[in-house]
Amino acid sequence: MGFFRSISSALRKFDGATAQTAEARAARANRLAEISYDEILSEYAVFGTPEAVVDRLQQLREQMGFSTLSTSMNPGGRIRNERVLNPCACSPSA
């Protein structure tokens, strides 16, 4: 949730954008500030077995028409970097 809240805060910063752009950013910031965990799982998160991830990414590509992908493997920042980069190298309690 912290990841979405930080994006919301960043969108609220004034940077000299046009009124229309600022209004669109404000609407997006409000949406991200209020998003629920269940909405994140159903609308934004991609997780599961490798096959499930591939299926979900293909579904999203068909729905949105994207051709590139940007990921955050630790959006909440709560997992140590070593475990994100190599989950098998750390103990289960990490």
N, CA, C and O atoms as a GROMACS GRO file, in nm:
protein
  376
    1MET      N    1   0.082  -0.118   0.000
    1MET     CA    2   0.000   0.000   0.000
    1MET      C    3   0.087   0.126   0.000
    1MET      O    4   0.052   0.227  -0.062
    2GLY      N    5   0.200   0.118   0.070
    2GLY     CA    6   0.289   0.234   0.076
    2GLY      C    7   0.338   0.277  -0.060
    2GLY      O    8   0.356   0.396  -0.085
    3PHE      N    9   0.358   0.182  -0.149
    3PHE     CA   10   0.402   0.211  -0.285
    3PHE      C   11   0.300   0.301  -0.355
    3PHE      O   12   0.336   0.401  -0.417
    4PHE      N   13   0.173   0.266  -0.346
    4PHE     CA   14   0.068   0.344  -0.412
    4PHE      C   15   0.050   0.479  -0.345
    4PHE      O   16   0.020   0.578  -0.412
    5ARG      N   17   0.067   0.484  -0.214
    5ARG     CA   18   0.056   0.612  -0.144
    5ARG      C   19   0.170   0.706  -0.184
    5ARG      O   20   0.150   0.827  -0.196
    6SER      N   21   0.291   0.650  -0.203
    6SER     CA   22   0.404   0.735  -0.243
    6SER      C   23   0.384   0.790  -0.384
    6SER      O   24   0.420   0.905  -0.412
    7ILE      N   25   0.326   0.711  -0.473
    7ILE     CA   26   0.296   0.761  -0.607
    7ILE      C   27   0.190   0.871  -0.599
    7ILE      O   28   0.199   0.972  -0.669
    8SER      N   29   0.092   0.850  -0.513
    8SER     CA   30  -0.012   0.951  -0.494
    8SER      C   31   0.049   1.083  -0.448
    8SER      O   32   0.013   1.189  -0.500
    9SER      N   33   0.140   1.078  -0.353
    9SER     CA   34   0.207   1.199  -0.304
    9SER      C   35   0.288   1.267  -0.414
    9SER      O   36   0.286   1.390  -0.426
   10ALA      N   37   0.358   1.188  -0.493
   10ALA     CA   38   0.439   1.244  -0.601
   10ALA      C   39   0.351   1.313  -0.706
   10ALA      O   40   0.388   1.417  -0.760
   11LEU      N   41   0.236   1.256  -0.733
   11LEU     CA   42   0.146   1.314  -0.832
   11LEU      C   43   0.088   1.447  -0.786
   11LEU      O   44   0.047   1.529  -0.869
   12ARG      N   45   0.083   1.469  -0.656
   12ARG     CA   46   0.025   1.592  -0.602
   12ARG      C   47   0.122   1.711  -0.607
   12ARG      O   48   0.081   1.824  -0.584
   13LYS      N   49   0.248   1.686  -0.636
   13LYS     CA   50   0.347   1.794  -0.639
   13LYS      C   51   0.327   1.882  -0.762
   13LYS      O   52   0.306   1.832  -0.872
   14PHE      N   53   0.333   2.011  -0.742
   14PHE     CA   54   0.317   2.106  -0.851
   14PHE      C   55   0.447   2.115  -0.930
   14PHE      O   56   0.554   2.132  -0.873
   15ASP      N   57   0.436   2.104  -1.060
   15ASP     CA   58   0.556   2.114  -1.144
   15ASP      C   59   0.537   2.206  -1.264
   15ASP      O   60   0.612   2.199  -1.361
   16GLY      N   61   0.436   2.293  -1.256
   16GLY     CA   62   0.412   2.386  -1.366
   16GLY      C   63   0.330   2.328  -1.479
   16GLY      O   64   0.322   2.388  -1.586
   17ALA      N   65   0.269   2.211  -1.458
   17ALA     CA   66   0.188   2.150  -1.563
   17ALA      C   67   0.065   2.234  -1.593
   17ALA      O   68   0.024   2.318  -1.512
   18THR      N   69   0.007   2.210  -1.708
   18THR     CA   70  -0.116   2.281  -1.744
   18THR      C   71  -0.226   2.244  -1.646
   18THR      O   72  -0.217   2.144  -1.576
   19ALA      N   73  -0.330   2.326  -1.644
   19ALA     CA   74  -0.442   2.300  -1.553
   19ALA      C   75  -0.507   2.165  -1.582
   19ALA      O   76  -0.544   2.093  -1.490
   20GLN      N   77  -0.520   2.131  -1.709
   20GLN     CA   78  -0.580   2.003  -1.747
   20GLN      C   79  -0.495   1.886  -1.699
   20GLN      O   80  -0.548   1.788  -1.646
   21THR      N   81  -0.364   1.896  -1.716
   21THR     CA   82  -0.274   1.790  -1.670
   21THR      C   83  -0.277   1.782  -1.518
   21THR      O   84  -0.281   1.673  -1.462
   22ALA      N   85  -0.275   1.896  -1.452
   22ALA     CA   86  -0.278   1.898  -1.306
   22ALA      C   87  -0.408   1.837  -1.253
   22ALA      O   88  -0.407   1.766  -1.153
   23GLU      N   89  -0.517   1.864  -1.320
   23GLU     CA   90  -0.646   1.807  -1.280
   23GLU      C   91  -0.646   1.655  -1.296
   23GLU      O   92  -0.695   1.583  -1.209
   24ALA      N   93  -0.593   1.607  -1.406
   24ALA     CA   94  -0.585   1.462  -1.430
   24ALA      C   95  -0.495   1.396  -1.327
   24ALA      O   96  -0.526   1.289  -1.277
   25ARG      N   97  -0.382   1.460  -1.295
   25ARG     CA   98  -0.292   1.407  -1.193
   25ARG      C   99  -0.361   1.404  -1.057
   25ARG      O  100  -0.346   1.306  -0.982
   26ALA      N  101  -0.434   1.508  -1.024
   26ALA     CA  102  -0.504   1.513  -0.895
   26ALA      C  103  -0.605   1.400  -0.884
   26ALA      O  104  -0.617   1.338  -0.779
   27ALA      N  105  -0.677   1.374  -0.992
   27ALA     CA  106  -0.774   1.264  -0.992
   27ALA      C  107  -0.703   1.130  -0.972
   27ALA      O  108  -0.750   1.045  -0.896
   28ARG      N  109  -0.592   1.112  -1.040
   28ARG     CA  110  -0.515   0.987  -1.027
   28ARG      C  111  -0.457   0.974  -0.886
   28ARG      O  112  -0.457   0.866  -0.828
   29ALA      N  113  -0.408   1.084  -0.831
   29ALA     CA  114  -0.353   1.084  -0.696
   29ALA      C  115  -0.460   1.046  -0.595
   29ALA      O  116  -0.434   0.967  -0.504
   30ASN      N  117  -0.580   1.100  -0.611
   30ASN     CA  118  -0.689   1.067  -0.520
   30ASN      C  119  -0.725   0.919  -0.530
   30ASN      O  120  -0.749   0.853  -0.428
   31ARG      N  121  -0.728   0.868  -0.651
   31ARG     CA  122  -0.760   0.726  -0.672
   31ARG      C  123  -0.656   0.637  -0.603
   31ARG      O  124  -0.692   0.541  -0.534
   32LEU      N  125  -0.529   0.668  -0.622
   32LEU     CA  126  -0.423   0.586  -0.561
   32LEU      C  127  -0.420   0.598  -0.410
   32LEU      O  128  -0.385   0.503  -0.341
   33ALA      N  129  -0.457   0.714  -0.358
   33ALA     CA  130  -0.459   0.733  -0.212
   33ALA      C  131  -0.569   0.652  -0.146
   33ALA      O  132  -0.559   0.618  -0.028
   34GLU      N  133  -0.672   0.620  -0.221
   34GLU     CA  134  -0.788   0.552  -0.165
   34GLU      C  135  -0.800   0.405  -0.205
   34GLU      O  136  -0.893   0.337  -0.162
   35ILE      N  137  -0.708   0.356  -0.288
   35ILE     CA  138  -0.719   0.220  -0.340
   35ILE      C  139  -0.707   0.118  -0.227
   35ILE      O  140  -0.630   0.136  -0.133
   36SER      N  141  -0.784   0.011  -0.238
   36SER     CA  142  -0.781  -0.094  -0.135
   36SER      C  143  -0.685  -0.206  -0.177
   36SER      O  144  -0.648  -0.218  -0.294
   37TYR      N  145  -0.647  -0.286  -0.081
   37TYR     CA  146  -0.559  -0.400  -0.106
   37TYR      C  147  -0.623  -0.495  -0.206
   37TYR      O  148  -0.556  -0.545  -0.296
   38ASP      N  149  -0.754  -0.521  -0.190
   38ASP     CA  150  -0.823  -0.612  -0.282
   38ASP      C  151  -0.822  -0.559  -0.425
   38ASP      O  152  -0.809  -0.636  -0.520
   39GLU      N  153  -0.836  -0.426  -0.441
   39GLU     CA  154  -0.831  -0.367  -0.574
   39GLU      C  155  -0.692  -0.381  -0.634
   39GLU      O  156  -0.677  -0.408  -0.754
   40ILE      N  157  -0.590  -0.364  -0.552
   40ILE     CA  158  -0.453  -0.380  -0.601
   40ILE      C  159  -0.434  -0.522  -0.653
   40ILE      O  160  -0.380  -0.542  -0.762
   41LEU      N  161  -0.477  -0.620  -0.574
   41LEU     CA  162  -0.461  -0.759  -0.616
   41LEU      C  163  -0.536  -0.789  -0.746
   41LEU      O  164  -0.484  -0.860  -0.833
   42SER      N  165  -0.656  -0.737  -0.759
   42SER     CA  166  -0.735  -0.770  -0.877
   42SER      C  167  -0.699  -0.688  -1.000
   42SER      O  168  -0.713  -0.737  -1.112
   43GLU      N  169  -0.653  -0.564  -0.982
   43GLU     CA  170  -0.630  -0.475  -1.096
   43GLU      C  171  -0.484  -0.455  -1.134
   43GLU      O  172  -0.453  -0.435  -1.251
   44TYR      N  173  -0.394  -0.460  -1.037
   44TYR     CA  174  -0.256  -0.420  -1.063
   44TYR      C  175  -0.153  -0.531  -1.042
   44TYR      O  176  -0.055  -0.539  -1.116
   45ALA      N  177  -0.174  -0.616  -0.945
   45ALA     CA  178  -0.073  -0.716  -0.911
   45ALA      C  179  -0.076  -0.833  -1.009
   45ALA      O  180  -0.181  -0.876  -1.055
   46VAL      N  181   0.042  -0.882  -1.039
   46VAL     CA  182   0.056  -1.002  -1.120
   46VAL      C  183   0.142  -1.097  -1.038
   46VAL      O  184   0.257  -1.066  -1.006
   47PHE      N  185   0.086  -1.212  -1.004
   47PHE     CA  186   0.157  -1.304  -0.916
   47PHE      C  187   0.107  -1.446  -0.941
   47PHE      O  188   0.005  -1.468  -1.006
   48GLY      N  189   0.182  -1.542  -0.888
   48GLY     CA  190   0.141  -1.681  -0.899
   48GLY      C  191   0.249  -1.765  -0.964
   48GLY      O  192   0.366  -1.728  -0.965
   49THR      N  193   0.208  -1.878  -1.017
   49THR     CA  194   0.300  -1.967  -1.086
   49THR      C  195   0.350  -1.897  -1.213
   49THR      O  196   0.288  -1.802  -1.260
   50PRO      N  197   0.461  -1.943  -1.268
   50PRO     CA  198   0.508  -1.882  -1.393
   50PRO      C  199   0.400  -1.883  -1.502
   50PRO      O  200   0.386  -1.786  -1.576
   51GLU      N  201   0.325  -1.991  -1.510
   51GLU     CA  202   0.219  -2.000  -1.611
   51GLU      C  203   0.109  -1.898  -1.586
   51GLU      O  204   0.059  -1.835  -1.679
   52ALA      N  205   0.071  -1.880  -1.458
   52ALA     CA  206  -0.033  -1.784  -1.422
   52ALA      C  207   0.012  -1.641  -1.452
   52ALA      O  208  -0.066  -1.558  -1.498
   53VAL      N  209   0.140  -1.613  -1.426
   53VAL     CA  210   0.193  -1.479  -1.454
   53VAL      C  211   0.192  -1.452  -1.604
   53VAL      O  212   0.152  -1.344  -1.647
   54VAL      N  213   0.235  -1.548  -1.684
   54VAL     CA  214   0.235  -1.531  -1.830
   54VAL      C  215   0.092  -1.508  -1.879
   54VAL      O  216   0.068  -1.419  -1.961
   55ASP      N  217  -0.003  -1.588  -1.830
   55ASP     CA  218  -0.143  -1.573  -1.872
   55ASP      C  219  -0.196  -1.434  -1.837
   55ASP      O  220  -0.262  -1.370  -1.919
   56ARG      N  221  -0.167  -1.388  -1.715
   56ARG     CA  222  -0.217  -1.257  -1.672
   56ARG      C  223  -0.153  -1.144  -1.753
   56ARG      O  224  -0.222  -1.049  -1.792
   57LEU      N  225  -0.023  -1.153  -1.780
   57LEU     CA  226   0.044  -1.050  -1.860
   57LEU      C  227  -0.012  -1.047  -2.002
   57LEU      O  228  -0.028  -0.939  -2.060
   58GLN      N  229  -0.040  -1.164  -2.058
   58GLN     CA  230  -0.098  -1.167  -2.192
   58GLN      C  231  -0.239  -1.106  -2.191
   58GLN      O  232  -0.277  -1.036  -2.285
   59GLN      N  233  -0.315  -1.134  -2.087
   59GLN     CA  234  -0.448  -1.076  -2.074
   59GLN      C  235  -0.440  -0.923  -2.065
   59GLN      O  236  -0.516  -0.853  -2.132
   60LEU      N  237  -0.349  -0.874  -1.983
   60LEU     CA  238  -0.332  -0.729  -1.970
   60LEU      C  239  -0.286  -0.666  -2.100
   60LEU      O  240  -0.330  -0.556  -2.134
   61ARG      N  241  -0.197  -0.733  -2.171
   61ARG     CA  242  -0.150  -0.680  -2.300
   61ARG      C  243  -0.266  -0.669  -2.398
   61ARG      O  244  -0.276  -0.570  -2.471
   62GLU      N  245  -0.352  -0.769  -2.401
   62GLU     CA  246  -0.467  -0.764  -2.491
   62GLU      C  247  -0.564  -0.654  -2.451
   62GLU      O  248  -0.620  -0.586  -2.538
   63GLN      N  249  -0.586  -0.635  -2.321
   63GLN     CA  250  -0.679  -0.534  -2.272
   63GLN      C  251  -0.627  -0.393  -2.293
   63GLN      O  252  -0.702  -0.303  -2.332
   64MET      N  253  -0.497  -0.372  -2.268
   64MET     CA  254  -0.440  -0.238  -2.268
   64MET      C  255  -0.355  -0.206  -2.389
   64MET      O  256  -0.329  -0.089  -2.419
   65GLY      N  257  -0.311  -0.308  -2.458
   65GLY     CA  258  -0.229  -0.286  -2.576
   65GLY      C  259  -0.087  -0.243  -2.547
   65GLY      O  260  -0.023  -0.182  -2.633
   66PHE      N  261  -0.035  -0.273  -2.429
   66PHE     CA  262   0.103  -0.232  -2.399
   66PHE      C  263   0.204  -0.322  -2.469
   66PHE      O  264   0.175  -0.437  -2.501
   67SER      N  265   0.322  -0.267  -2.492
   67SER     CA  266   0.428  -0.345  -2.555
   67SER      C  267   0.553  -0.352  -2.469
   67SER      O  268   0.647  -0.423  -2.502
   68THR      N  269   0.555  -0.278  -2.360
   68THR     CA  270   0.666  -0.285  -2.265
   68THR      C  271   0.609  -0.298  -2.125
   68THR      O  272   0.490  -0.277  -2.102
   69LEU      N  273   0.696  -0.333  -2.032
   69LEU     CA  274   0.652  -0.358  -1.896
   69LEU      C  275   0.755  -0.307  -1.798
   69LEU      O  276   0.875  -0.329  -1.816
   70SER      N  277   0.711  -0.239  -1.696
   70SER     CA  278   0.797  -0.194  -1.588
   70SER      C  279   0.749  -0.262  -1.461
   70SER      O  280   0.629  -0.264  -1.434
   71THR      N  281   0.840  -0.318  -1.384
   71THR     CA  282   0.800  -0.392  -1.264
   71THR      C  283   0.868  -0.338  -1.140
   71THR      O  284   0.973  -0.275  -1.146
   72SER      N  285   0.806  -0.366  -1.030
   72SER     CA  286   0.865  -0.342  -0.900
   72SER      C  287   0.852  -0.472  -0.823
   72SER      O  288   0.741  -0.514  -0.789
   73MET      N  289   0.963  -0.533  -0.795
   73MET     CA  290   0.960  -0.664  -0.730
   73MET      C  291   0.944  -0.654  -0.579
   73MET      O  292   0.927  -0.756  -0.512
   74ASN      N  293   0.949  -0.534  -0.527
   74ASN     CA  294   0.939  -0.513  -0.383
   74ASN      C  295   0.872  -0.377  -0.358
   74ASN      O  296   0.933  -0.288  -0.299
   75PRO      N  297   0.747  -0.360  -0.405
   75PRO     CA  298   0.686  -0.227  -0.401
   75PRO      C  299   0.669  -0.167  -0.262
   75PRO      O  300   0.668  -0.045  -0.248
   76GLY      N  301   0.655  -0.249  -0.162
   76GLY     CA  302   0.639  -0.195  -0.027
   76GLY      C  303   0.771  -0.170   0.042
   76GLY      O  304   0.775  -0.108   0.149
   77GLY      N  305   0.880  -0.218  -0.018
   77GLY     CA  306   1.012  -0.199   0.041
   77GLY      C  307   1.033  -0.277   0.169
   77GLY      O  308   1.122  -0.244   0.248
   78ARG      N  309   0.954  -0.378   0.191
   78ARG     CA  310   0.961  -0.452   0.318
   78ARG      C  311   1.046  -0.580   0.309
   78ARG      O  312   1.070  -0.645   0.411
   79ILE      N  313   1.089  -0.615   0.190
   79ILE     CA  314   1.172  -0.734   0.174
   79ILE      C  315   1.316  -0.688   0.153
   79ILE      O  316   1.342  -0.598   0.073
   80ARG      N  317   1.409  -0.750   0.225
   80ARG     CA  318   1.549  -0.712   0.208
   80ARG      C  319   1.591  -0.730   0.063
   80ARG      O  320   1.548  -0.824  -0.003
   81ASN      N  321   1.674  -0.640   0.013
   81ASN     CA  322   1.717  -0.641  -0.125
   81ASN      C  323   1.780  -0.774  -0.166
   81ASN      O  324   1.759  -0.822  -0.277
   82GLU      N  325   1.857  -0.834  -0.076
   82GLU     CA  326   1.923  -0.962  -0.107
   82GLU      C  327   1.819  -1.069  -0.139
   82GLU      O  328   1.841  -1.153  -0.226
   83ARG      N  329   1.707  -1.067  -0.069
   83ARG     CA  330   1.604  -1.168  -0.090
   83ARG      C  331   1.527  -1.142  -0.220
   83ARG      O  332   1.487  -1.236  -0.288
   84VAL      N  333   1.506  -1.018  -0.254
   84VAL     CA  334   1.439  -0.986  -0.380
   84VAL      C  335   1.524  -1.033  -0.497
   84VAL      O  336   1.473  -1.091  -0.592
   85LEU      N  337   1.655  -1.007  -0.490
   85LEU     CA  338   1.744  -1.042  -0.599
   85LEU      C  339   1.770  -1.192  -0.609
   85LEU      O  340   1.789  -1.244  -0.719
   86ASN      N  341   1.772  -1.260  -0.496
   86ASN     CA  342   1.800  -1.404  -0.496
   86ASN      C  343   1.726  -1.470  -0.381
   86ASN      O  344   1.784  -1.494  -0.275
   87PRO      N  345   1.596  -1.500  -0.399
   87PRO     CA  346   1.515  -1.551  -0.290
   87PRO      C  347   1.562  -1.685  -0.235
   87PRO      O  348   1.533  -1.717  -0.120
   88CYS      N  349   1.634  -1.763  -0.313
   88CYS     CA  350   1.679  -1.894  -0.266
   88CYS      C  351   1.803  -1.885  -0.177
   88CYS      O  352   1.833  -1.980  -0.104
   89ALA      N  353   1.874  -1.773  -0.183
   89ALA     CA  354   1.999  -1.758  -0.108
   89ALA      C  355   1.976  -1.719   0.036
   89ALA      O  356   2.069  -1.725   0.117
   90CYS      N  357   1.855  -1.678   0.071
   90CYS     CA  358   1.828  -1.632   0.206
   90CYS      C  359   1.750  -1.738   0.282
   90CYS      O  360   1.683  -1.824   0.224
   91SER      N  361   1.762  -1.731   0.412
   91SER     CA  362   1.688  -1.826   0.495
   91SER      C  363   1.539  -1.793   0.490
   91SER      O  364   1.504  -1.678   0.461
   92PRO      N  365   1.450  -1.890   0.518
   92PRO     CA  366   1.306  -1.866   0.513
   92PRO      C  367   1.260  -1.757   0.609
   92PRO      O  368   1.155  -1.696   0.587
   93SER      N  369   1.334  -1.732   0.714
   93SER     CA  370   1.293  -1.632   0.812
   93SER      C  371   1.336  -1.491   0.772
   93SER      O  372   1.307  -1.394   0.841
   94ALA      N  373   1.405  -1.481   0.658
   94ALA     CA  374   1.455  -1.350   0.613
   94ALA      C  375   1.344  -1.258   0.575
   94ALA      O  376   1.369  -1.144   0.534
   0.00000   0.00000   0.00000
